[in-house]
Amino acid sequence: MNKKHQEVFTVLERLEIPYGIIHHPPAPTIDVAVQYWSALEAVHCKNLFFRNHKGNRHYLVIFDCMKQLNIHDLEQRLKQGKLSFASPERMDRYLGLSPGSVSPFGLINDKLHEVYVFIDHNLLNAKKLSFHPNENTASVSISLSDFQKFLKAMGNGFEFTVLYD
């Protein structure tokens, strides 16, 4: 087990959050990852990391991986101004992650709670959600209520909102 996975599991266990896990080859995209997910009964999430135009605010946007987002529509819905994808350097600085491994578990590394999290409201209908454990060589599933427990424990601001029609 690698260090990034172990950090996630340590936090989940400390918070008494049960989880399921499957290990798989590197899966940097949804198209690659979907072939390994049949063993996990969960809504698999896509996680995108954005910054605002000034670069002084950062956002993690989480939604069902089978949906598509229009960035201009997202800007209107979130009312955070012009958004762009954050650079790999920013991703590493704020979440300790690299492209292809973006996950809400990266909030473990955001000690100053600088990343705000927007989660699609449709995920409130899911029993379980799945994410990479900060590296794309595994997928972890947790219940929706435990995901909310995790977010609260991390201390970052978050909200469930409408991200698409």
Secondary structure, 3 states (H helix, E strand, C coil): CCHHHHHHHHHHHHCCCCCEEEECCCCCCHHHHHHHHHHCCCEEEEEEEEEECCCCCEEEEEEECCCCCCHHHHHHHHCCCCEEECCHHHHHHHHCCCCCCCCHHHHHHCCCCCEEEEEEHHHHHCCEEEECCCCCCEEEEEEHHHHHHHHHHHCCCEEEECCCC
